[in-house]
Amino acid sequence: MAGGGAWTRRGEWLEAMPGRAVTAAADAEAAVDRWLLATAGMPAKLHARLRREGGIQWRGDRLRLLLFPYREAGIEPVWQEAGVLFEDDFCLVVHKPAGMGVHPDGSSDEVTLDHVVAAHYAASGGGVAVRHIHRLDKDTTGPVLYAKNEYAQLVLDEAMRGKEVSRLYAAIVEGIVPPALKVIDAPIGRDRHHAARRRVSPGGQAAMTQIIGREVLQGGTAVKVELETGRTHQIRVHLSHMGHPLYGDELYGGPPWNSGVTEVDTGQRQRPQAKGRQALHGEMLVFNHPWSREKLEITDPWPEDMLRLRELLGCGPQE
């Protein structure tokens, strides 16, 4: 799908120039509809509603679409700095720090990334609903994608369902991950003995994890992982199941770590001992822009604690 190309925002309206596909047509309104549905890829239900409500206008050679109406945030803003990695009129990608949930779960009054994003929107004038497209575990760091209007939400939700949003993670795990381990294809279900845990189970949901890179360390392996599915705790469950739990992942049997530990007197690197988070970070998010369909690759540098852990464990023999 080609996408809608360049656009200009005029308040609540988007302006685009479809070109001869519309200007040369005998029936401009029908041509506009064909261009929106077939070329720009507007979701059919949204198209029907905008037509019904006067949200599609043709002015000379310009198409005007009511894509940015004022919307309440839907959650109270909490004022702290947001680590913005990408933003335009359609999308926001923001870094989620460790120890912060993406959205409230009703069990506490803790600040979540949704609260921080609401404040970020408010600082820019407001009128944008907070709509996250995917989630990360509370103690996992990395980029989270938000849709800034209904058009973007519908397109990105469909892209998630179609596995067209690629998520690349970095993890530091116990043991030496063999080069032959490239794909973990094992269904994941709930652990009936522990409410918070998941486990590999024949009756679970299909789950596939690809290991696309590895760096052998003296005390483990740093791996790059890509998800084919998005099950709860998928990377943690799969790698633990294969005998390589993540450092700091107490729930799945991973060794503890403390990024403040330094070398001991013998010159050998000491194994981390203090409790920490699981060593898992979302390194890159790849998706097509909902309007232009341009491929976007949003990177998020490793957090300091994982960089320190990698240094602590030390580089192993080169292969």
N, C-alpha and C positions, 0 to 999 in steps of 0.2 A: 504494500500500500504506500503510495507516494507521500501522503500527509498533506497538511494545509499550507506548508511553506511559511514564508515570513508573515509576521503579523504586527499590528500596532494596537496598543491598548488606549482607548478613549474612555476613561471613567469605568462604567460598568460594561462597556461594549468593546468587542474585538473587531478590528477592521482588517480584512484580507483582500487580496486582488487575485481572483481565480484565473484571470486572463481570458484568452479566446474561447476557452471551454464554455464560458457564459456569455461574453460580449458578442460572440459571433452567432449565438443561438437565436432561433426565431422565437422561442418561448423561454424567456430569461428565468422565470420562476421555476420551471421544470428543470432547466439546466443547473440552476443553483442547487436544487434538491439532489440531482444526480452527483454533482461535484462534492457536496457535503457528505453524502452517504458512501460513494464509491472511491473518491480520491482522498478527501480529508479523513474519512473513517469515523464520522460522527455516529455515536450509538443511536439506533433507530428510535428508541423511546424518547430520548432527549430531543431528537430532531422533531418528532411529532409534537411534543409539548411546546417547543419554541415556535413552531409554525402556528400552533393554536393560540399562543399568547402574544404574538407579534414580536417575537424575539429574533426574527430573521428579516433583514431589510436589504434591498438591493438599491444602491445609489450610484448611478452612472456606471463606473467601472469598479466600484467598491462594494464589498459585502460586509454588512454589519451584523454581528451576532451578540446577543445578550448573554455572555458567558461569565461575567463577573458581578452578579448582583450581590448586594450586601447580605451577609449571613452572620449570625451570632457565632462566637467561637465555640460555644457548647461546653466550656470548661473554664474555671477561674484562672487568670494568668498569675504566674509566680515569677517575680523579676529576678532572673539570673542569666548570665551570658549563655547564649546558644552558640554551639560550635557549628556554624553554617558552612557546609561543604559545596552546596550549589543552590541557587534560587533564581526563579523567574516568575512570570505570571501564572504558570501552571503547576510548578513543582517546587518542593523544598526538600533538600537532603541535609540532615543535621546529625552530628556526632552524638551518640549516646554514651555517657560515661559509665564506668562500673558502679554498681550499687544503686542504680536508678531504673525503675520500671518504665516501660513505654507508656502505659496508661494505668489509671487507678483500678485496683481489683476489689475495692470495697472493704478490705481488711484493715486498712490503716489510713492515716492522713498524710502519708509521705508524698513529697514532691515527685512528680513523674515528668517524663519528657514532654508529654502532651501539655502539661501546665507551662513548661518553659517555652514551648512553641506558641502557645496562646499569647504569652507576653511578647514574644518576638513579633507576632502579627500586630498586636496592639501598638507596639512602638512604631510600626510603619503605617499606622492609620486605622487598623482594624478592619472589620467587615469580612473576615475570612474564617470559615469553620475549620476546626482542627480535625483532620482526617488522615490518620496514619494508614499506610498500605500494607505494612508487614510489621513484625515485632522481633525483638531480641530478648533473650533471657536477661534477667535483672543484672547479673554479674558479667554479662558479655558486653564488650565494647564494640563500637562500629557505627556505620551509617544506617539511618532509618529514613525511608522515603515517605513524604507527605504529599497529598494532592491538595491544591489550593482552590479548586472549584469542582463542580459536579462533573463537568466534561472529563477532567483529568482523573477523577476518582473512578468513573465508569470504565475508562480505557485502561487504567493501570490495574484495577481489580481483575479485568478480563485477561490482561497480560500475566498477572500472577497465576490465575487459573490455568492459563495455557503454557505455563512454565517458560515464559518469555522474559522473565526478570532473573538475571543471573547474580548469585551471591557467592563471592569468594572469601573464604575465611582462612585465618592463620591460627594454628594451635600448637602448643608445646606439650608433648605427651611423654609418658614413661616408656622406657625401653627403645630398642632400635626397630623402627618400622621397616620391614623388608621391601625392597624394590618391587617385588611381585604383587604386593598388596596395592592395587589400584582402584578397585571398586568394592564397596561393601553393600550388598543387596540383601537386606534382611528386614522383615516386617517388624514394626514397633507397636507395642500395646502398653496398657497400664500394668503396673506391678501391684498385684492384689495384696501384697504384704506391706506395701509402703505407699501411702497416698500421693506423695510428691514425686515418686520415681516412675520412670518408664523402663521397659525391658524389651529385648528381642523376644518375640512371641509368634508362633505360627499363625495365631488368630488375629494378629495385629494388622495395622495399616501398612501397605507397601511403602518401603523407604529405601532410597538409594543415595549413597554418598560416594563421591569420587575423590581420590587422593591424586592431585595433579602436580605435586612438588614435595620434596623432602630434603631436609638438611640434618645430617647426623651430628649430634652433640655428644659430649662426653657423658652427660647424664640423661640423655633422652633423644627425642627427635622433634624438630620443628617441621610441621607439615602444612601444606597449602591444600585446602579442601573446598570442593564445589558441591553444592546441594542440587540434586535432581528433584527432591521432594522437600517439604518443609515441616516435618513432624516435630512435636515438642521434644526438646533435648536431643535431637537426632544425632548431631556430631558427637556429643558426649556419650550417648548410649552405644553407638556403633563402634567408636574407638575403644571404649571400655570392653565391649563384647569381644573385640579382637585381641584383648590383652594389653592395650595401650591407653589407659585412662589419662585424662588431661591432668597436668599439674594443678593442684589446688582444688580439684573437683572431689570434695569429700563425699558427695552424694553417690558418686559412681566409683569410689575406690581409688581415686588419684592421690599421688603423694603430696604432702603439704609443701608450701614454698613461701619464702620470705625474700622479697627483692632487696632487702637491706643487708643481707648476709654477704660478707666479703671473704676473700681468700684466707685460709688458715695458714699458720706459720710454716707448714711443710711445703707450701707452694701448691698443694693440691686444692682443688675447689671443693668447698664444703657443700653437702646436700642441704637444700633448704629445709627448715624445721617448723617455722611458724605458719599458722593458718592464713590462707589467702583466698582469692577468688579463683575460679577456673581460668586457665590460661587460654582464652579464646577471644579472637578479635575479628570483626568483619573488616576485611582489607579492601574490598572493592564491591561496588554495586553497578551492574550494567543493565540498562533498559533503554527502550526507544521512547523518545519524547512523545507525550500523548498527542500533541498537535502537529509538530513538524515531522515526526517519526525519525528524527536524527538519532543515531546511536550515541548514548551518553555513557561514559565510563567514569564513575565517581570514586576516587580513591580516598582512603582514610589512613594516615600513617599509624604505625604501631604505637600504642601508648607506652609511656615511660616504664611502667611496671613490667610489661612483657619484654621490653628491650633489656631491662636489668636482669630479668630471669634468664634470657638467652645468654647474656654475657656471663652470668653466674655459672650456668651449666657448662659453658665453654664449647668451643668448636671441636668436633671430633675429627677423625681421619677423613681426608678427602677421597672420594671415589672416582 
